[in-house]
């Protein structure tokens, strides 16, 4: 099913069903965020200094990230 068809179907829903769909989509996003938070938490809790970055290494990696596009 295409995104356009999903949008059309969502537009045809009554208010109660639309709220339920919205709640479902928000819960999916929250699950995604929770997974990312757990992954980040494991990385921050890593006590092995062999995997730590120095401030210079961190700055070097940060400098390599592309700038976000301007809107």
PQR file with spaces between the fields and no chain letter, atoms N, CA, C, O and H, PARSE charges and radii, in Angstrom:
ATOM       1  N    UNK     1       0.849   -1.165    0.000 -0.4000 1.5000
ATOM       2  CA   UNK     1       0.000    0.000    0.000 -0.0000 2.0000
ATOM       3  C    UNK     1       0.901    1.238    0.000  0.5500 1.7000
ATOM       4  O    UNK     1       1.872    1.297    0.754 -0.5500 1.4000
ATOM       5  N    UNK     2       0.592    2.199   -0.821 -0.4000 1.5000
ATOM       6  CA   UNK     2       1.425    3.394   -0.932 -0.0000 2.0000
ATOM       7  C    UNK     2       1.101    4.395    0.177  0.5500 1.7000
ATOM       8  O    UNK     2       0.052    4.321    0.818 -0.5500 1.4000
ATOM       9  H    UNK     2      -0.197    2.151   -1.433  0.4000 1.0000
ATOM      10  N    UNK     3       2.010    5.314    0.381 -0.4000 1.5000
ATOM      11  CA   UNK     3       1.806    6.352    1.375 -0.0000 2.0000
ATOM      12  C    UNK     3       0.609    7.227    1.015  0.5500 1.7000
ATOM      13  O    UNK     3      -0.144    7.643    1.895 -0.5500 1.4000
ATOM      14  H    UNK     3       2.862    5.374   -0.140  0.4000 1.0000
ATOM      15  N    UNK     4       0.434    7.502   -0.256 -0.4000 1.5000
ATOM      16  CA   UNK     4      -0.702    8.317   -0.680 -0.0000 2.0000
ATOM      17  C    UNK     4      -2.030    7.645   -0.329  0.5500 1.7000
ATOM      18  O    UNK     4      -2.964    8.306    0.125 -0.5500 1.4000
ATOM      19  H    UNK     4       1.046    7.164   -0.971  0.4000 1.0000
ATOM      20  N    UNK     5      -2.109    6.347   -0.538 -0.4000 1.5000
ATOM      21  CA   UNK     5      -3.337    5.614   -0.191 -0.0000 2.0000
ATOM      22  C    UNK     5      -3.548    5.642    1.318  0.5500 1.7000
ATOM      23  O    UNK     5      -4.674    5.814    1.784 -0.5500 1.4000
ATOM      24  H    UNK     5      -1.350    5.810   -0.907  0.4000 1.0000
ATOM      25  N    UNK     6      -2.471    5.474    2.086 -0.4000 1.5000
ATOM      26  CA   UNK     6      -2.590    5.543    3.542 -0.0000 2.0000
ATOM      27  C    UNK     6      -3.096    6.915    3.981  0.5500 1.7000
ATOM      28  O    UNK     6      -3.936    7.012    4.876 -0.5500 1.4000
ATOM      29  H    UNK     6      -1.556    5.334    1.707  0.4000 1.0000
ATOM      30  N    UNK     7      -2.590    7.967    3.360 -0.4000 1.5000
ATOM      31  CA   UNK     7      -3.048    9.315    3.693 -0.0000 2.0000
ATOM      32  C    UNK     7      -4.530    9.486    3.379  0.5500 1.7000
ATOM      33  O    UNK     7      -5.276   10.071    4.163 -0.5500 1.4000
ATOM      34  H    UNK     7      -1.907    7.889    2.633  0.4000 1.0000
ATOM      35  N    UNK     8      -4.940    8.980    2.246 -0.4000 1.5000
ATOM      36  CA   UNK     8      -6.345    9.074    1.869 -0.0000 2.0000
ATOM      37  C    UNK     8      -7.225    8.318    2.868  0.5500 1.7000
ATOM      38  O    UNK     8      -8.273    8.810    3.286 -0.5500 1.4000
ATOM      39  H    UNK     8      -4.334    8.504    1.609  0.4000 1.0000
ATOM      40  N    UNK     9      -6.786    7.129    3.240 -0.4000 1.5000
ATOM      41  CA   UNK     9      -7.542    6.333    4.200 -0.0000 2.0000
ATOM      42  C    UNK     9      -7.612    7.035    5.558  0.5500 1.7000
ATOM      43  O    UNK     9      -8.656    7.040    6.210 -0.5500 1.4000
ATOM      44  H    UNK     9      -5.934    6.730    2.900  0.4000 1.0000
ATOM      45  N    UNK    10      -6.484    7.629    5.976 -0.4000 1.5000
ATOM      46  CA   UNK    10      -6.466    8.339    7.259 -0.0000 2.0000
ATOM      47  C    UNK    10      -7.402    9.542    7.220  0.5500 1.7000
ATOM      48  O    UNK    10      -8.082    9.828    8.205 -0.5500 1.4000
ATOM      49  H    UNK    10      -5.636    7.625    5.446  0.4000 1.0000
ATOM      50  N    UNK    11      -7.442   10.241    6.103 -0.4000 1.5000
ATOM      51  CA   UNK    11      -8.322   11.403    5.966 -0.0000 2.0000
ATOM      52  C    UNK    11      -9.789   11.005    6.032  0.5500 1.7000
ATOM      53  O    UNK    11     -10.629   11.806    6.441 -0.5500 1.4000
ATOM      54  H    UNK    11      -6.890   10.008    5.303  0.4000 1.0000
ATOM      55  N    UNK    12     -10.102    9.790    5.639 -0.4000 1.5000
ATOM      56  CA   UNK    12     -11.493    9.327    5.627 -0.0000 2.0000
ATOM      57  C    UNK    12     -11.950    8.813    7.000  0.5500 1.7000
ATOM      58  O    UNK    12     -13.133    8.528    7.184 -0.5500 1.4000
ATOM      59  H    UNK    12      -9.420    9.139    5.306  0.4000 1.0000
ATOM      60  N    UNK    13     -11.040    8.694    7.951 -0.4000 1.5000
ATOM      61  CA   UNK    13     -11.390    8.173    9.274 -0.0000 2.0000
ATOM      62  C    UNK    13     -12.213    9.189   10.053  0.5500 1.7000
ATOM      63  O    UNK    13     -12.091   10.398    9.856 -0.5500 1.4000
ATOM      64  H    UNK    13     -10.079    8.926    7.802  0.4000 1.0000
ATOM      65  N    UNK    14     -13.055    8.669   10.944 -0.4000 1.5000
ATOM      66  CA   UNK    14     -13.765    9.563   11.859 -0.0000 2.0000
ATOM      67  C    UNK    14     -12.780   10.055   12.922  0.5500 1.7000
ATOM      68  O    UNK    14     -11.672    9.532   13.040 -0.5500 1.4000
ATOM      69  H    UNK    14     -13.153    7.687   11.105  0.4000 1.0000
ATOM      70  N    UNK    15     -13.185   11.044   13.678 -0.4000 1.5000
ATOM      71  CA   UNK    15     -12.291   11.693   14.633 -0.0000 2.0000
ATOM      72  C    UNK    15     -11.708   10.715   15.653  0.5500 1.7000
ATOM      73  O    UNK    15     -10.516   10.770   15.956 -0.5500 1.4000
ATOM      74  H    UNK    15     -14.085   11.469   13.583  0.4000 1.0000
ATOM      75  N    UNK    16     -12.537    9.830   16.178 -0.4000 1.5000
ATOM      76  CA   UNK    16     -12.070    8.856   17.172 -0.0000 2.0000
ATOM      77  C    UNK    16     -11.012    7.929   16.581  0.5500 1.7000
ATOM      78  O    UNK    16      -9.985    7.675   17.211 -0.5500 1.4000
ATOM      79  H    UNK    16     -13.505    9.785   15.932  0.4000 1.0000
ATOM      80  N    UNK    17     -11.258    7.428   15.387 -0.4000 1.5000
ATOM      81  CA   UNK    17     -10.299    6.537   14.735 -0.0000 2.0000
ATOM      82  C    UNK    17      -9.016    7.275   14.382  0.5500 1.7000
ATOM      83  O    UNK    17      -7.926    6.711   14.479 -0.5500 1.4000
ATOM      84  H    UNK    17     -12.092    7.634   14.875  0.4000 1.0000
ATOM      85  N    UNK    18      -9.142    8.536   13.972 -0.4000 1.5000
ATOM      86  CA   UNK    18      -7.956    9.326   13.641 -0.0000 2.0000
ATOM      87  C    UNK    18      -7.088    9.535   14.886  0.5500 1.7000
ATOM      88  O    UNK    18      -5.861    9.482   14.807 -0.5500 1.4000
ATOM      89  H    UNK    18     -10.028    8.993   13.893  0.4000 1.0000
ATOM      90  N    UNK    19      -7.731    9.771   16.034 -0.4000 1.5000
ATOM      91  CA   UNK    19      -6.980    9.925   17.288 -0.0000 2.0000
ATOM      92  C    UNK    19      -6.281    8.627   17.660  0.5500 1.7000
ATOM      93  O    UNK    19      -5.147    8.640   18.138 -0.5500 1.4000
ATOM      94  H    UNK    19      -8.728    9.814   16.098  0.4000 1.0000
ATOM      95  N    UNK    20      -6.956    7.516   17.443 -0.4000 1.5000
ATOM      96  CA   UNK    20      -6.348    6.214   17.732 -0.0000 2.0000
ATOM      97  C    UNK    20      -5.148    5.963   16.821  0.5500 1.7000
ATOM      98  O    UNK    20      -4.117    5.468   17.275 -0.5500 1.4000
ATOM      99  H    UNK    20      -7.878    7.506   17.055  0.4000 1.0000
ATOM     100  N    UNK    21      -5.279    6.303   15.541 -0.4000 1.5000
ATOM     101  CA   UNK    21      -4.168    6.158   14.603 -0.0000 2.0000
ATOM     102  C    UNK    21      -3.003    7.047   15.024  0.5500 1.7000
ATOM     103  O    UNK    21      -1.850    6.616   15.005 -0.5500 1.4000
ATOM     104  H    UNK    21      -6.117    6.705   15.172  0.4000 1.0000
ATOM     105  N    UNK    22      -3.301    8.280   15.402 -0.4000 1.5000
ATOM     106  CA   UNK    22      -2.258    9.196   15.832 -0.0000 2.0000
ATOM     107  C    UNK    22      -1.529    8.642   17.056  0.5500 1.7000
ATOM     108  O    UNK    22      -0.301    8.694   17.124 -0.5500 1.4000
ATOM     109  H    UNK    22      -4.237    8.631   15.418  0.4000 1.0000
ATOM     110  N    UNK    23      -2.279    8.116   18.018 -0.4000 1.5000
ATOM     111  CA   UNK    23      -1.672    7.530   19.221 -0.0000 2.0000
ATOM     112  C    UNK    23      -0.770    6.359   18.861  0.5500 1.7000
ATOM     113  O    UNK    23       0.311    6.198   19.426 -0.5500 1.4000
ATOM     114  H    UNK    23      -3.276    8.075   17.963  0.4000 1.0000
ATOM     115  N    UNK    24      -1.220    5.551   17.923 -0.4000 1.5000
ATOM     116  CA   UNK    24      -0.415    4.410   17.473 -0.0000 2.0000
ATOM     117  C    UNK    24       0.898    4.885   16.848  0.5500 1.7000
ATOM     118  O    UNK    24       1.959    4.334   17.142 -0.5500 1.4000
ATOM     119  H    UNK    24      -2.098    5.682   17.464  0.4000 1.0000
ATOM     120  N    UNK    25       0.834    5.896   15.995 -0.4000 1.5000
ATOM     121  CA   UNK    25       2.041    6.403   15.339 -0.0000 2.0000
ATOM     122  C    UNK    25       3.009    7.029   16.346  0.5500 1.7000
ATOM     123  O    UNK    25       4.225    6.876   16.229 -0.5500 1.4000
ATOM     124  H    UNK    25      -0.028    6.344   15.756  0.4000 1.0000
ATOM     125  N    UNK    26       2.460    7.729   17.325 -0.4000 1.5000
ATOM     126  CA   UNK    26       3.304    8.312   18.370 -0.0000 2.0000
ATOM     127  C    UNK    26       3.977    7.204   19.177  0.5500 1.7000
ATOM     128  O    UNK    26       5.152    7.322   19.525 -0.5500 1.4000
ATOM     129  H    UNK    26       1.472    7.853   17.420  0.4000 1.0000
ATOM     130  N    UNK    27       3.252    6.139   19.476 -0.4000 1.5000
ATOM     131  CA   UNK    27       3.848    5.036   20.245 -0.0000 2.0000
ATOM     132  C    UNK    27       4.975    4.363   19.460  0.5500 1.7000
ATOM     133  O    UNK    27       5.973    3.941   20.045 -0.5500 1.4000
ATOM     134  H    UNK    27       2.298    6.043   19.193  0.4000 1.0000
ATOM     135  N    UNK    28       4.819    4.264   18.151 -0.4000 1.5000
ATOM     136  CA   UNK    28       5.905    3.707   17.332 -0.0000 2.0000
ATOM     137  C    UNK    28       7.152    4.575   17.426  0.5500 1.7000
ATOM     138  O    UNK    28       8.266    4.069   17.568 -0.5500 1.4000
ATOM     139  H    UNK    28       4.008    4.607   17.676  0.4000 1.0000
ATOM     140  N    UNK    29       6.951    5.895   17.344 -0.4000 1.5000
ATOM     141  CA   UNK    29       8.082    6.821   17.435 -0.0000 2.0000
ATOM     142  C    UNK    29       8.744    6.743   18.800  0.5500 1.7000
ATOM     143  O    UNK    29       9.970    6.787   18.896 -0.5500 1.4000
ATOM     144  H    UNK    29       6.046    6.306   17.228  0.4000 1.0000
ATOM     145  N    UNK    30       7.947    6.629   19.861 -0.4000 1.5000
ATOM     146  CA   UNK    30       8.500    6.529   21.214 -0.0000 2.0000
ATOM     147  C    UNK    30       9.318    5.247   21.385  0.5500 1.7000
ATOM     148  O    UNK    30      10.347    5.254   22.060 -0.5500 1.4000
ATOM     149  H    UNK    30       6.950    6.593   19.784  0.4000 1.0000
ATOM     150  N    UNK    31       8.865    4.151   20.778 -0.4000 1.5000
ATOM     151  CA   UNK    31       9.631    2.905   20.826 -0.0000 2.0000
ATOM     152  C    UNK    31      10.983    3.089   20.139  0.5500 1.7000
ATOM     153  O    UNK    31      12.006    2.607   20.624 -0.5500 1.4000
ATOM     154  H    UNK    31       8.029    4.145   20.229  0.4000 1.0000
ATOM     155  N    UNK    32      10.975    3.786   19.015 -0.4000 1.5000
ATOM     156  CA   UNK    32      12.218    4.047   18.285 -0.0000 2.0000
ATOM     157  C    UNK    32      13.164    4.883   19.154  0.5500 1.7000
ATOM     158  O    UNK    32      14.348    4.569   19.272 -0.5500 1.4000
ATOM     159  H    UNK    32      10.144    4.178   18.622  0.4000 1.0000
ATOM     160  N    UNK    33      12.632    5.947   19.759 -0.4000 1.5000
ATOM     161  CA   UNK    33      13.461    6.793   20.624 -0.0000 2.0000
ATOM     162  C    UNK    33      14.002    6.008   21.806  0.5500 1.7000
ATOM     163  O    UNK    33      15.161    6.179   22.183 -0.5500 1.4000
ATOM     164  H    UNK    33      11.670    6.203   19.664  0.4000 1.0000
ATOM     165  N    UNK    34      13.178    5.148   22.396 -0.4000 1.5000
ATOM     166  CA   UNK    34      13.622    4.350   23.544 -0.0000 2.0000
ATOM     167  C    UNK    34      14.758    3.421   23.138  0.5500 1.7000
ATOM     168  O    UNK    34      15.716    3.243   23.890 -0.5500 1.4000
ATOM     169  H    UNK    34      12.236    5.009   22.090  0.4000 1.0000
ATOM     170  N    UNK    35      14.655    2.830   21.956 -0.4000 1.5000
ATOM     171  CA   UNK    35      15.733    1.962   21.470 -0.0000 2.0000
ATOM     172  C    UNK    35      17.024    2.729   21.275  0.5500 1.7000
ATOM     173  O    UNK    35      18.101    2.239   21.613 -0.5500 1.4000
ATOM     174  H    UNK    35      13.876    2.975   21.345  0.4000 1.0000
ATOM     175  N    UNK    36      16.919    3.929   20.732 -0.4000 1.5000
ATOM     176  CA   UNK    36      18.112    4.754   20.543 -0.0000 2.0000
ATOM     177  C    UNK    36      18.700    5.174   21.882  0.5500 1.7000
ATOM     178  O    UNK    36      19.920    5.219   22.041 -0.5500 1.4000
ATOM     179  H    UNK    36      16.044    4.327   20.457  0.4000 1.0000
ATOM     180  N    UNK    37      17.835    5.480   22.847 -0.4000 1.5000
ATOM     181  CA   UNK    37      18.303    5.868   24.180 -0.0000 2.0000
ATOM     182  C    UNK    37      19.024    4.696   24.862  0.5500 1.7000
ATOM     183  O    UNK    37      20.052    4.887   25.512 -0.5500 1.4000
ATOM     184  H    UNK    37      16.844    5.443   22.718  0.4000 1.0000
ATOM     185  N    UNK    38      18.478    3.488   24.711 -0.4000 1.5000
ATOM     186  CA   UNK    38      19.144    2.309   25.299 -0.0000 2.0000
ATOM     187  C    UNK    38      20.525    2.106   24.674  0.5500 1.7000
ATOM     188  O    UNK    38      21.495    1.827   25.378 -0.5500 1.4000
ATOM     189  H    UNK    38      17.643    3.332   24.184  0.4000 1.0000
ATOM     190  N    UNK    39      20.607    2.247   23.352 -0.4000 1.5000
ATOM     191  CA   UNK    39      21.884    2.080   22.656 -0.0000 2.0000
ATOM     192  C    UNK    39      22.891    3.126   23.135  0.5500 1.7000
ATOM     193  O    UNK    39      24.050    2.804   23.398 -0.5500 1.4000
ATOM     194  H    UNK    39      19.819    2.474   22.780  0.4000 1.0000
ATOM     195  N    UNK    40      22.451    4.357   23.243 -0.4000 1.5000
ATOM     196  CA   UNK    40      23.327    5.415   23.719 -0.0000 2.0000
ATOM     197  C    UNK    40      23.735    5.170   25.168  0.5500 1.7000
ATOM     198  O    UNK    40      24.885    5.399   25.543 -0.5500 1.4000
ATOM     199  H    UNK    40      21.510    4.618   23.030  0.4000 1.0000
ATOM     200  N    UNK    41      22.793    4.706   25.973 -0.4000 1.5000
ATOM     201  CA   UNK    41      23.100    4.405   27.370 -0.0000 2.0000
ATOM     202  C    UNK    41      24.172    3.339   27.501  0.5500 1.7000
ATOM     203  O    UNK    41      25.067    3.453   28.338 -0.5500 1.4000
ATOM     204  H    UNK    41      21.859    4.520   25.668  0.4000 1.0000
ATOM     205  N    UNK    42      24.086    2.301   26.676 -0.4000 1.5000
ATOM     206  CA   UNK    42      25.127    1.253   26.709 -0.0000 2.0000
ATOM     207  C    UNK    42      26.487    1.828   26.331  0.5500 1.7000
ATOM     208  O    UNK    42      27.502    1.482   26.934 -0.5500 1.4000
ATOM     209  H    UNK    42      23.359    2.209   25.996  0.4000 1.0000
ATOM     210  N    UNK    43      26.503    2.703   25.337 -0.4000 1.5000
ATOM     211  CA   UNK    43      27.776    3.307   24.915 -0.0000 2.0000
ATOM     212  C    UNK    43      28.337    4.198   26.025  0.5500 1.7000
ATOM     213  O    UNK    43      29.542    4.187   26.278 -0.5500 1.4000
ATOM     214  H    UNK    43      25.678    2.985   24.847  0.4000 1.0000
ATOM     215  N    UNK    44      27.477    4.961   26.682 -0.4000 1.5000
ATOM     216  CA   UNK    44      27.945    5.847   27.751 -0.0000 2.0000
ATOM     217  C    UNK    44      28.399    5.066   28.979  0.5500 1.7000
ATOM     218  O    UNK    44      29.279    5.517   29.712 -0.5500 1.4000
ATOM     219  H    UNK    44      26.499    4.970   26.476  0.4000 1.0000
ATOM     220  N    UNK    45      27.807    3.909   29.203 -0.4000 1.5000
ATOM     221  CA   UNK    45      28.169    3.086   30.363 -0.0000 2.0000
ATOM     222  C    UNK    45      29.398    2.212   30.117  0.5500 1.7000
ATOM     223  O    UNK    45      29.856    1.519   31.025 -0.5500 1.4000
ATOM     224  H    UNK    45      27.092    3.543   28.607  0.4000 1.0000
ATOM     225  N    UNK    46      29.930    2.240   28.904 -0.4000 1.5000
ATOM     226  CA   UNK    46      31.083    1.402   28.554 -0.0000 2.0000
ATOM     227  C    UNK    46      32.290    1.826   29.386  0.5500 1.7000
ATOM     228  O    UNK    46      32.757    2.960   29.283 -0.5500 1.4000
ATOM     229  H    UNK    46      29.558    2.803   28.166  0.4000 1.0000
ATOM     230  N    UNK    47      32.784    0.919   30.200 -0.4000 1.5000
ATOM     231  CA   UNK    47      33.910    1.247   31.080 -0.0000 2.0000
ATOM     232  C    UNK    47      35.261    0.874   30.492  0.5500 1.7000
ATOM     233  O    UNK    47      36.280    1.001   31.172 -0.5500 1.4000
ATOM     234  H    UNK    47      32.405   -0.002   30.284  0.4000 1.0000
ATOM     235  N    UNK    48      35.294    0.416   29.245 -0.4000 1.5000
ATOM     236  CA   UNK    48      36.558    0.036   28.611 -0.0000 2.0000
ATOM     237  C    UNK    48      37.223    1.276   28.014  0.5500 1.7000
ATOM     238  O    UNK    48      36.749    1.800   27.006 -0.5500 1.4000
ATOM     239  H    UNK    48      34.466    0.313   28.693  0.4000 1.0000
ATOM     240  N    UNK    49      38.315    1.753   28.619 -0.4000 1.5000
ATOM     241  CA   UNK    49      38.967    2.969   28.124 -0.0000 2.0000
ATOM     242  C    UNK    49      39.534    2.831   26.712  0.5500 1.7000
ATOM     243  O    UNK    49      39.837    3.838   26.073 -0.5500 1.4000
ATOM     244  H    UNK    49      38.701    1.327   29.437  0.4000 1.0000
ATOM     245  N    UNK    50      39.682    1.607   26.218 -0.4000 1.5000
ATOM     246  CA   UNK    50      40.176    1.419   24.852 -0.0000 2.0000
ATOM     247  C    UNK    50      39.177    1.920   23.808  0.5500 1.7000
ATOM     248  O    UNK    50      39.546    2.162   22.658 -0.5500 1.4000
ATOM     249  H    UNK    50      39.436    0.788   26.737  0.4000 1.0000
ATOM     250  N    UNK    51      37.917    2.074   24.209 -0.4000 1.5000
ATOM     251  CA   UNK    51      36.898    2.540   23.271 -0.0000 2.0000
ATOM     252  C    UNK    51      36.511    4.004   23.508  0.5500 1.7000
ATOM     253  O    UNK    51      35.590    4.516   22.871 -0.5500 1.4000
ATOM     254  H    UNK    51      37.618    1.877   25.143  0.4000 1.0000
ATOM     255  N    UNK    52      37.206    4.667   24.414 -0.4000 1.5000
ATOM     256  CA   UNK    52      36.927    6.062   24.687 -0.0000 2.0000
ATOM     257  C    UNK    52      37.653    6.943   23.677  0.5500 1.7000
ATOM     258  O    UNK    52      38.678    6.550   23.121 -0.5500 1.4000
ATOM     259  H    UNK    52      37.954    4.251   24.932  0.4000 1.0000
ATOM     260  N    UNK    53      37.123    8.118   23.451 -0.4000 1.5000
ATOM     261  CA   UNK    53      37.771    9.094   22.578 -0.0000 2.0000
ATOM     262  C    UNK    53      38.395   10.199   23.421  0.5500 1.7000
ATOM     263  O    UNK    53      37.867   10.582   24.465 -0.5500 1.4000
ATOM     264  H    UNK    53      36.291    8.437   23.903  0.4000 1.0000
ATOM     265  N    UNK    54      39.524   10.699   22.946 -0.4000 1.5000
ATOM     266  CA   UNK    54      40.070   11.898   23.572 -0.0000 2.0000
ATOM     267  C    UNK    54      39.259   13.085   23.058  0.5500 1.7000
ATOM     268  O    UNK    54      38.491   12.947   22.105 -0.5500 1.4000
ATOM     269  H    UNK    54      39.952   10.388   22.098  0.4000 1.0000
ATOM     270  N    UNK    55      39.423   14.232   23.673 -0.4000 1.5000
ATOM     271  CA   UNK    55      38.716   15.417   23.205 -0.0000 2.0000
ATOM     272  C    UNK    55      39.122   15.770   21.767  0.5500 1.7000
ATOM     273  O    UNK    55      38.289   16.207   20.973 -0.5500 1.4000
ATOM     274  H    UNK    55      40.047   14.344   24.447  0.4000 1.0000
ATOM     275  N    UNK    56      40.406   15.579   21.439 -0.4000 1.5000
ATOM     276  CA   UNK    56      40.869   15.861   20.074 -0.0000 2.0000
ATOM     277  C    UNK    56      40.246   14.898   19.063  0.5500 1.7000
ATOM     278  O    UNK    56      39.850   15.312   17.973 -0.5500 1.4000
ATOM     279  H    UNK    56      41.083   15.225   22.085  0.4000 1.0000
ATOM     280  N    UNK    57      40.157   13.609   19.421 -0.4000 1.5000
ATOM     281  CA   UNK    57      39.525   12.636   18.531 -0.0000 2.0000
ATOM     282  C    UNK    57      38.046   12.956   18.340  0.5500 1.7000
ATOM     283  O    UNK    57      37.511   12.842   17.237 -0.5500 1.4000
ATOM     284  H    UNK    57      40.478   13.272   20.307  0.4000 1.0000
ATOM     285  N    UNK    58      37.401   13.354   19.419 -0.4000 1.5000
ATOM     286  CA   UNK    58      35.995   13.711   19.335 -0.0000 2.0000
ATOM     287  C    UNK    58      35.808   14.922   18.428  0.5500 1.7000
ATOM     288  O    UNK    58      34.926   14.927   17.570 -0.5500 1.4000
ATOM     289  H    UNK    58      37.836   13.447   20.314  0.4000 1.0000
ATOM     290  N    UNK    59      36.633   15.943   18.615 -0.4000 1.5000
ATOM     291  CA   UNK    59      36.533   17.146   17.790 -0.0000 2.0000
ATOM     292  C    UNK    59      36.788   16.817   16.328  0.5500 1.7000
ATOM     293  O    UNK    59      36.115   17.353   15.447 -0.5500 1.4000
ATOM     294  H    UNK    59      37.350   15.939   19.312  0.4000 1.0000
ATOM     295  N    UNK    60      37.751   15.942   16.060 -0.4000 1.5000
ATOM     296  CA   UNK    60      38.051   15.546   14.685 -0.0000 2.0000
ATOM     297  C    UNK    60      36.848   14.863   14.042  0.5500 1.7000
ATOM     298  O    UNK    60      36.508   15.156   12.896 -0.5500 1.4000
ATOM     299  H    UNK    60      38.297   15.507   16.775  0.4000 1.0000
ATOM     300  N    UNK    61      36.209   13.967   14.765 -0.4000 1.5000
ATOM     301  CA   UNK    61      35.020   13.280   14.229 -0.0000 2.0000
ATOM     302  C    UNK    61      33.858   14.261   14.042  0.5500 1.7000
ATOM     303  O    UNK    61      33.120   14.191   13.059 -0.5500 1.4000
ATOM     304  H    UNK    61      36.484   13.730   15.696  0.4000 1.0000
ATOM     305  N    UNK    62      33.713   15.164   14.996 -0.4000 1.5000
ATOM     306  CA   UNK    62      32.650   16.157   14.903 -0.0000 2.0000
ATOM     307  C    UNK    62      32.856   17.056   13.686  0.5500 1.7000
ATOM     308  O    UNK    62      31.898   17.401   12.994 -0.5500 1.4000
ATOM     309  H    UNK    62      34.312   15.221   15.794  0.4000 1.0000
ATOM     310  N    UNK    63      34.098   17.431   13.431 -0.4000 1.5000
ATOM     311  CA   UNK    63      34.413   18.289   12.284 -0.0000 2.0000
ATOM     312  C    UNK    63      34.137   17.599   10.951  0.5500 1.7000
ATOM     313  O    UNK    63      33.949   18.274    9.939 -0.5500 1.4000
ATOM     314  H    UNK    63      34.877   17.151   13.993  0.4000 1.0000
ATOM     315  N    UNK    64      34.109   16.279   10.935 -0.4000 1.5000
ATOM     316  CA   UNK    64      33.882   15.532    9.693 -0.0000 2.0000
ATOM     317  C    UNK    64      32.402   15.410    9.353  0.5500 1.7000
ATOM     318  O    UNK    64      32.054   15.029    8.235 -0.5500 1.4000
ATOM     319  H    UNK    64      34.261   15.731   11.757  0.4000 1.0000
ATOM     320  N    UNK    65      31.526   15.729   10.307 -0.4000 1.5000
ATOM     321  CA   UNK    65      30.080   15.636   10.031 -0.0000 2.0000
ATOM     322  C    UNK    65      29.663   16.768    9.108  0.5500 1.7000
ATOM     323  O    UNK    65      30.098   17.907    9.278 -0.5500 1.4000
ATOM     324  H    UNK    65      31.808   16.038   11.215  0.4000 1.0000
ATOM     325  N    UNK    66      28.823   16.457    8.133 -0.4000 1.5000
ATOM     326  CA   UNK    66      28.363   17.513    7.222 -0.0000 2.0000
ATOM     327  C    UNK    66      27.429   18.491    7.940  0.5500 1.7000
ATOM     328  O    UNK    66      26.712   18.125    8.871 -0.5500 1.4000
ATOM     329  H    UNK    66      28.470   15.532    7.995  0.4000 1.0000
ATOM     330  N    UNK    67      27.458   19.718    7.488 -0.4000 1.5000
ATOM     331  CA   UNK    67      26.565   20.732    8.035 -0.0000 2.0000
ATOM     332  C    UNK    67      25.134   20.424    7.579  0.5500 1.7000
ATOM     333  O    UNK    67      24.927   20.005    6.440 -0.5500 1.4000
ATOM     334  H    UNK    67      28.040   20.015    6.731  0.4000 1.0000
ATOM     335  N    UNK    68      24.156   20.626    8.451 -0.4000 1.5000
ATOM     336  CA   UNK    68      22.770   20.387    8.028 -0.0000 2.0000
ATOM     337  C    UNK    68      22.368   21.437    6.986  0.5500 1.7000
ATOM     338  O    UNK    68      22.847   22.570    7.020 -0.5500 1.4000
ATOM     339  H    UNK    68      24.324   20.966    9.376  0.4000 1.0000
ATOM     340  N    UNK    69      21.496   21.055    6.072 -0.4000 1.5000
ATOM     341  CA   UNK    69      21.069   22.007    5.047 -0.0000 2.0000
ATOM     342  C    UNK    69      20.241   23.133    5.672  0.5500 1.7000
ATOM     343  O    UNK    69      19.509   22.924    6.639 -0.5500 1.4000
ATOM     344  H    UNK    69      21.106   20.134    6.044  0.4000 1.0000
ATOM     345  N    UNK    70      20.375   24.321    5.100 -0.4000 1.5000
ATOM     346  CA   UNK    70      19.584   25.455    5.592 -0.0000 2.0000
ATOM     347  C    UNK    70      18.218   25.420    4.940  0.5500 1.7000
ATOM     348  O    UNK    70      18.081   25.092    3.762 -0.5500 1.4000
ATOM     349  H    UNK    70      20.970   24.491    4.315  0.4000 1.0000
ATOM     350  N    UNK    71      17.222   25.760    5.716 -0.4000 1.5000
ATOM     351  CA   UNK    71      15.852   25.746    5.191 -0.0000 2.0000
ATOM     352  C    UNK    71      15.521   27.045    4.552  0.5500 1.7000
ATOM     353  O    UNK    71      14.410   27.221    4.052 -0.5500 1.4000
ATOM     354  H    UNK    71      17.334   26.027    6.674  0.4000 1.0000
